[in-house]
Amino acid sequence: MTDSGYQVKTTSRLAQWSIDNLLPSTYRKSDPFMIGNWNWYLSVEKKRTIFIKLYPETSNLTKDSPPIASFIIRIISFAGDRRSLAHPEVTDRKLKNIGDFVWVIELPLTSKFIIDLEFLDLKISSPVSNENEPFSIWADGLRQKQSNKFALTSLGRMLSENIQSDVEIRVSNGILQAHRAVLASRSPFFNKLFLKEINQSSTINIPNVSIESFRVFLNYIYGNIQSDQEFKTNRLSLLAAAQMFEVEDLKDACHESLMEDIDANNVLERLENASLYGLSELKCSCLQYLVKFGKIFDIRDEFNDFLQSGNRELIMEIFDSVLVAWNGF
């Protein structure tokens, strides 16, 4: 067996380990793979039954604050037709030692199969906090911190309380108050717009943007996003605003966030947005999820609809990726 036979492919929250010809009385342990804050291992042992284990690498972090994992794990077998066998969804399982998660499989697996592992969440308990409630490492206010890095907390009050506002923004279905200096400093679009003005106007018309989308955009540039969930809920409209108003840090934050939770329900929409806004890493991750990790087989109905209405060039990219994957299989 070559070294590549121990390598685990990963993207976002998904990991896959390909196993060839698992003989009786065989034990294999994967190479370490990083998801979240931890290096992980998968192991498979074949006796009369098959034992699959998932556990984190031994470290000070694992010892002091072991991961609390929610995940889906399944076997994809290539014996005859492609078949899958899924373990019941695991929720909030503390994984510290090698035996904390063991999946016993009674069915024989003789030919090539893939261990498919998708993390739904990873939580950790703070070793320095008196609170025992664990928190998700993927919902830790990161976007809010990124937003606040570029705008002082006091700017939020300026926006919400209309303190010394000096410009009125008329959008498609309403009016919002803002500050020329803040808009110009955070957005090259507005800076160029204001520089072109001969006489400073107190009103700016942006007819192709809704008041809901522009309000969320203002909240971001003023450092007034209240939670990570608020950011995630509005990240597609924020992405559109970032593109229109040339706010690169917002576009980068949306790009990074959209890569974190790709799944079967959103991968096609993410792929279209990646193509529309030129997000190359997101596009690559979506194509890997669909093709390299074989998830295209799990969304056949949705993909057939996509073939009817999707962007032709994007569809060709997907088929090119399929052909490359098949040639390398």
C-alpha positions in Angstrom: 0.0 0.0 0.0 1.5 3.4 -1.0 1.7 6.4 1.3 -1.2 8.0 -0.6 -3.4 5.1 0.7 -3.2 6.7 4.2 -4.0 10.3 3.1 -7.3 11.8 3.9 -8.8 14.3 1.5 -10.4 17.3 3.2 -12.3 20.4 2.2 -14.2 22.8 4.5 -15.8 20.4 7.0 -15.7 17.2 4.9 -13.1 14.5 5.0 -12.8 11.3 2.9 -10.4 8.3 3.2 -10.2 5.8 0.4 -9.6 2.2 1.4 -8.5 -0.5 -1.1 -8.8 -4.2 -0.5 -9.1 -4.4 3.3 -7.9 -7.9 4.1 -8.9 -10.0 7.2 -6.9 -9.2 10.4 -5.9 -5.8 9.0 -5.4 -2.6 10.9 -4.9 0.8 9.2 -4.5 4.3 10.6 -4.8 7.3 8.4 -2.4 10.2 8.2 -3.4 13.2 10.4 -5.9 15.6 8.8 -6.8 19.1 10.1 -10.4 20.2 10.5 -11.2 23.0 12.9 -8.5 23.4 15.6 -7.5 19.8 15.7 -5.5 17.2 13.8 -7.7 14.1 13.5 -7.2 10.4 12.8 -9.4 7.7 11.3 -8.6 4.0 11.8 -10.1 0.9 10.4 -9.7 -2.6 11.7 -11.0 -5.8 10.1 -11.6 -8.9 12.3 -14.9 -10.8 12.1 -16.5 -7.4 12.0 -15.1 -4.0 10.9 -14.3 -1.3 13.5 -14.0 2.3 12.4 -12.7 4.9 14.9 -12.4 8.7 14.9 -10.3 10.6 17.4 -8.2 13.7 17.7 -4.5 13.8 18.0 -3.1 13.8 21.5 -2.1 17.4 22.4 -2.4 19.9 25.2 -5.5 21.4 23.5 -7.2 18.0 23.3 -6.3 17.3 26.9 -7.5 20.6 28.3 -10.4 21.2 26.0 -11.4 18.1 24.0 -13.6 18.7 20.9 -17.3 18.2 21.2 -18.3 17.0 17.8 -21.4 16.6 15.8 -21.0 14.7 12.5 -22.3 12.3 9.9 -20.1 9.4 9.0 -20.8 6.8 6.3 -19.3 4.2 4.1 -19.5 4.5 0.3 -18.8 1.1 -1.3 -17.9 0.5 -4.9 -18.7 -3.2 -5.0 -21.0 -3.5 -8.0 -23.3 -0.4 -7.9 -22.3 2.5 -5.7 -23.9 2.0 -2.3 -23.7 3.8 1.0 -24.1 2.8 4.6 -24.6 5.6 7.1 -24.1 5.7 10.9 -26.9 7.5 12.8 -26.0 11.2 13.2 -23.7 11.9 16.1 -24.5 15.0 18.2 -22.3 16.7 20.7 -20.0 13.7 21.3 -16.9 14.5 23.4 -13.9 13.0 21.6 -10.7 12.8 23.7 -9.4 9.2 23.5 -9.1 6.6 20.8 -12.1 4.7 21.9 -14.6 7.6 22.3 -16.2 6.9 18.9 -16.2 3.4 17.5 -18.5 2.3 14.6 -18.9 -1.5 14.4 -20.0 -2.7 10.9 -21.3 -6.2 10.5 -21.5 -6.2 6.7 -18.5 -7.5 4.7 -16.5 -4.8 2.8 -14.1 -6.6 0.4 -13.4 -4.1 -2.4 -12.7 -0.4 -2.5 -14.7 1.8 -0.2 -14.6 5.4 1.1 -15.0 6.6 4.7 -17.0 9.8 4.3 -17.0 12.1 7.3 -18.8 15.4 7.5 -18.6 17.6 10.6 -21.8 19.5 11.4 -20.3 21.4 14.3 -17.3 21.4 16.6 -17.6 22.9 20.1 -15.0 23.5 22.8 -15.2 24.5 26.5 -13.1 27.4 27.5 -10.4 26.3 30.1 -10.3 29.9 31.5 -14.0 30.5 31.7 -16.2 29.8 34.7 -19.1 29.0 32.3 -19.4 25.3 31.5 -21.5 25.9 28.3 -19.4 24.9 25.3 -19.3 27.1 22.3 -18.9 26.4 18.6 -15.6 27.2 17.1 -17.4 28.1 13.8 -19.8 30.6 15.4 -17.4 32.5 17.7 -18.2 36.1 16.6 -15.3 36.0 14.1 -17.1 38.1 11.5 -18.1 40.6 14.1 -14.4 40.9 15.2 -13.4 41.4 11.6 -16.0 44.1 11.2 -15.0 45.9 14.4 -11.4 45.9 13.3 -12.3 48.4 10.6 -14.8 50.5 12.5 -14.8 51.8 16.1 -17.7 50.8 18.3 -18.8 54.3 18.6 -19.6 54.4 14.9 -22.5 52.0 15.6 -24.1 54.6 17.8 -23.6 57.3 15.1 -25.5 55.1 12.7 -28.3 53.8 14.9 -28.9 57.2 16.6 -28.3 59.4 13.5 -25.7 61.4 15.3 -24.6 64.2 13.0 -25.6 62.4 9.9 -25.0 64.5 6.8 -26.2 62.4 3.8 -29.5 60.8 2.9 -29.4 57.5 0.9 -32.5 56.9 -1.2 -32.7 53.3 -2.1 -35.5 51.4 -4.0 -37.9 51.2 -1.2 -36.9 53.7 1.5 -34.4 56.3 2.9 -31.5 55.8 5.3 -29.2 58.4 7.0 -25.4 58.1 7.0 -22.1 60.0 7.1 -20.2 61.1 4.1 -16.8 60.6 5.8 -17.5 57.1 6.9 -18.9 56.0 3.5 -15.9 57.6 1.7 -13.3 56.1 4.0 -14.8 52.6 3.8 -15.9 52.5 0.2 -13.9 53.5 -2.9 -17.3 53.7 -4.7 -18.6 56.4 -2.4 -15.3 58.2 -2.2 -15.2 58.6 -6.0 -18.8 59.6 -6.1 -18.3 62.4 -3.6 -15.1 63.6 -5.3 -17.0 64.0 -8.5 -19.7 66.2 -7.0 -19.3 69.9 -7.8 -21.9 70.9 -5.2 -22.2 68.6 -2.3 -25.6 67.1 -2.3 -27.3 65.9 0.9 -29.1 63.1 -1.1 -27.6 60.1 -2.9 -29.9 57.9 -5.1 -29.2 54.2 -5.4 -32.4 52.8 -7.0 -31.2 49.2 -7.5 -30.6 48.3 -3.9 -33.3 47.4 -1.3 -33.4 49.2 2.1 -33.0 45.9 3.9 -29.7 45.1 2.0 -28.3 48.6 2.4 -29.1 48.7 6.1 -27.1 45.5 6.6 -24.3 46.9 4.5 -24.2 50.1 6.6 -24.2 48.0 9.8 -21.1 46.2 8.6 -19.1 49.2 7.6 -20.1 51.0 10.9 -19.0 48.0 13.0 -22.6 47.4 14.0 -23.1 43.7 13.1 -24.6 42.3 16.3 -23.8 38.6 15.9 -22.1 36.0 13.7 -25.6 34.6 12.9 -26.7 38.0 11.6 -23.6 38.1 9.3 -24.3 34.5 8.0 -28.0 35.2 7.4 -27.2 38.2 5.3 -23.9 37.3 3.7 -25.2 36.9 0.1 -26.7 40.4 0.1 -23.5 41.6 1.8 -21.5 40.0 -0.9 -23.5 41.8 -3.6 -23.1 45.1 -1.7 -19.3 44.5 -1.3 -19.0 44.0 -5.0 -21.1 47.1 -5.9 -19.5 49.4 -3.4 -15.9 48.0 -3.7 -15.4 47.0 0.0 -12.8 44.3 -0.3 -12.6 43.3 3.4 -16.3 42.6 3.3 -16.0 40.6 0.1 -13.2 38.6 1.7 -15.2 38.0 4.9 -18.2 36.8 2.8 -15.9 34.6 0.7 -14.3 32.9 3.8 -17.7 32.5 5.5 -19.3 30.9 2.5 -16.5 28.3 2.3 -17.0 27.2 5.9 -20.4 25.4 5.6 -20.8 24.0 2.1 -23.3 21.2 2.1 -25.6 19.3 -0.3 -28.4 21.9 0.3 -26.4 25.0 -0.8 -23.5 23.8 -2.9 -25.1 24.6 -6.3 -26.1 28.1 -5.2 -22.6 28.7 -3.7 -21.1 27.6 -7.0 -23.2 30.1 -9.0 -22.3 32.9 -6.6 -18.7 32.0 -6.8 -18.8 32.2 -10.6 -20.8 35.5 -10.5 -18.5 37.3 -8.0 -15.2 35.8 -9.1 -14.6 33.8 -5.9 -12.1 31.3 -7.1 -11.5 29.4 -3.8 -15.2 29.0 -3.2 -15.7 27.7 -6.8 -12.8 25.2 -6.3 -14.3 24.0 -3.0 -17.7 23.6 -4.5 -16.4 21.6 -7.5 -14.3 19.4 -5.1 -17.4 18.8 -3.0 -19.5 17.8 -6.0 -16.9 15.9 -8.0 -13.9 14.8 -6.0 -16.0 13.9 -3.0 -18.8 12.4 -5.1 -21.6 14.5 -3.6 -23.1 15.1 -7.1 -24.6 11.6 -6.7 -26.5 12.7 -3.6 -28.3 15.7 -5.3 -29.2 14.2 -8.6 -32.7 15.9 -8.8 -31.3 19.3 -7.9 -28.4 18.9 -10.3 -30.8 17.9 -13.1 -32.7 21.1 -12.5 -29.4 23.0 -12.5 -28.6 21.6 -15.9 -31.8 23.1 -17.2 -31.4 26.6 -15.9 -27.8 27.0 -14.8 -25.0 29.0 -16.5 -23.7 27.1 -19.6 -20.1 27.9 -19.0 -20.4 26.8 -15.3 -22.0 23.5 -16.3 -19.2 22.9 -18.7 -16.7 23.5 -15.9 -18.5 20.9 -13.8 -18.4 18.3 -16.6 -14.7 19.1 -17.2 -14.0 18.4 -13.6 -15.9 15.1 -13.8 -13.8 14.0 -16.8 -10.6 14.9 -15.0 -11.7 13.0 -11.9 -12.7 9.9 -13.9 -9.4 9.9 -15.8 -7.6 9.9 -12.5 -9.7 7.2 -10.8 
